[in-house]
Amino acid sequence: MSSTKTDIITLIFVVLFSLSVLGLIFIATTILYSSKLQTHPQPMIAYICIAEACMSWNALMEVLNPVYVICYISSYKILGYSLFKGGDLSVAE
């Protein structure tokens, strides 16, 4: 598969997973913060929505490749600053 086709498919997955997570969180917060929706099955549905949002987030990270995400947001620097007090995680030569 060509690189541009893979990029387009990845973009489609990112958009769909993002909409899914936002929709599920919206439904859960609507149910949990509305006093009219606090009857028996509704809170359980809200917690199911939260669990589904977590699963959609994990699926999105799997599609994007966790190493790519870590390098893109430079989260490895947080580990370097917190553990090694200098931010340099490179191997000493």
Secondary structure, 3 states (H helix, E strand, C coil): CCHHHHHHHHHHHHHHHHHHHHHHHHHHHHHHHCHHHCCCHHHHHHHHHHHHHHHHHHHHHHHHCHHHHHHHHCCHHHHHHHHCCCCCCCCCC
